[in-house]
Amino acid sequence: MHELAMVRSIYEVINEKIKEFGLKKVKQVKLIVGELTGVEDMTMKSCFEIYVQATPVEGAKLVIERVPVTVRCRICGNEYETKIPFSECDVCGKKSIKVISGKELYIESLDVE
């Protein structure tokens, strides 16, 4: 359950912003999460709800926006979305690919009071 460790890190960033800007309440947190992170939305939301109890973030809605896995073929340059596990390039058939997106995990925005 690595979601708890991620929630802890996310909360630390949010807490820094609360202190920096003197915020009273966080109403919504929007996360960008790549498919390769292995994050399960329901687990992340449950961990978040529990972790932020008795803080200015308690009761905030956690919105998770998914980023699909995009790869680029190192041979022909073809860029395309794919699923895990990766397969060969759908243009040249080679198995030499580079991940372009899908590993993201960051706070996109905070709605605050």
PLY file of the C-alpha trace (Angstrom):
ply
format ascii 1.0
element vertex 113
property float x
property float y
property float z
element edge 112
property int vertex1
property int vertex2
end_header
0.00 0.00 0.00
2.39 2.68 -1.26
-0.53 5.09 -1.52
-0.12 5.97 2.17
3.48 7.08 1.61
2.34 9.13 -1.38
-0.46 10.73 0.63
2.04 11.62 3.36
4.28 13.38 0.80
1.31 15.13 -0.82
0.09 16.33 2.57
3.55 17.71 3.41
3.44 19.85 0.24
-0.11 21.01 1.00
0.82 21.82 4.60
3.76 23.93 3.40
1.35 25.94 1.21
-1.08 26.32 4.12
1.69 27.83 6.24
3.20 29.89 3.42
-0.06 31.58 2.45
-1.89 31.48 5.81
-4.70 29.35 4.43
-7.59 28.34 6.68
-9.20 25.50 4.75
-8.47 23.34 1.70
-11.67 22.38 -0.12
-10.28 20.37 -3.03
-7.00 18.81 -4.09
-6.49 17.86 -7.74
-3.78 15.30 -8.48
-2.29 14.29 -11.81
-1.47 10.57 -11.66
0.21 8.53 -14.39
-0.94 4.99 -15.10
2.56 3.64 -14.36
2.51 4.84 -10.74
0.44 1.84 -9.71
-1.85 4.09 -7.68
-5.34 2.74 -7.05
-7.81 5.62 -6.90
-10.03 4.23 -4.14
-7.05 3.31 -1.94
-5.51 6.75 -2.48
-8.77 8.49 -1.60
-9.26 6.36 1.52
-5.70 6.99 2.72
-6.10 10.71 2.02
-9.36 10.92 3.95
-7.84 9.21 6.98
-4.47 11.00 6.87
-5.88 14.54 6.76
-8.26 14.16 9.71
-8.08 17.03 12.22
-6.15 19.23 9.75
-7.19 22.16 7.54
-7.45 19.61 4.72
-10.08 17.46 6.45
-13.18 17.14 4.30
-11.39 18.23 1.11
-12.38 16.44 -2.06
-9.54 14.53 -3.72
-9.80 14.62 -7.52
-7.53 12.28 -9.47
-6.89 12.92 -13.15
-5.23 9.99 -14.93
-2.44 10.30 -17.50
-2.21 7.42 -19.97
1.04 5.67 -20.85
2.57 7.20 -23.96
5.72 5.75 -25.51
8.01 6.64 -28.41
9.75 4.08 -30.59
13.52 4.67 -30.55
13.81 3.16 -34.02
11.14 4.91 -36.11
10.02 7.73 -33.76
6.38 6.64 -33.67
4.64 8.00 -30.54
1.52 6.26 -29.24
-0.54 5.39 -26.17
-0.18 1.84 -24.92
-1.17 -0.44 -22.08
0.96 -2.36 -19.62
2.82 -4.57 -20.41
4.42 -2.75 -23.32
4.55 -4.43 -26.69
6.40 -3.75 -29.89
5.94 -0.56 -31.91
2.71 -0.68 -33.87
4.48 0.83 -36.92
7.89 -0.89 -37.23
7.40 -3.88 -34.89
10.58 -3.22 -32.86
10.65 -3.47 -29.06
12.84 -0.42 -28.45
10.56 2.12 -26.78
10.94 5.05 -24.40
8.23 6.08 -21.93
7.08 9.65 -22.61
4.23 9.91 -20.08
2.49 7.83 -17.46
4.89 8.26 -14.51
3.49 11.59 -13.30
2.36 12.20 -9.74
1.88 15.80 -8.68
-0.58 18.32 -7.28
-2.24 20.18 -10.15
-4.27 22.58 -8.00
-5.72 23.37 -4.59
-9.09 25.03 -3.99
-8.80 26.93 -0.72
-10.48 29.42 1.61
0 1
1 2
2 3
3 4
4 5
5 6
6 7
7 8
8 9
9 10
10 11
11 12
12 13
13 14
14 15
15 16
16 17
17 18
18 19
19 20
20 21
21 22
22 23
23 24
24 25
25 26
26 27
27 28
28 29
29 30
30 31
31 32
32 33
33 34
34 35
35 36
36 37
37 38
38 39
39 40
40 41
41 42
42 43
43 44
44 45
45 46
46 47
47 48
48 49
49 50
50 51
51 52
52 53
53 54
54 55
55 56
56 57
57 58
58 59
59 60
60 61
61 62
62 63
63 64
64 65
65 66
66 67
67 68
68 69
69 70
70 71
71 72
72 73
73 74
74 75
75 76
76 77
77 78
78 79
79 80
80 81
81 82
82 83
83 84
84 85
85 86
86 87
87 88
88 89
89 90
90 91
91 92
92 93
93 94
94 95
95 96
96 97
97 98
98 99
99 100
100 101
101 102
102 103
103 104
104 105
105 106
106 107
107 108
108 109
109 110
110 111
111 112
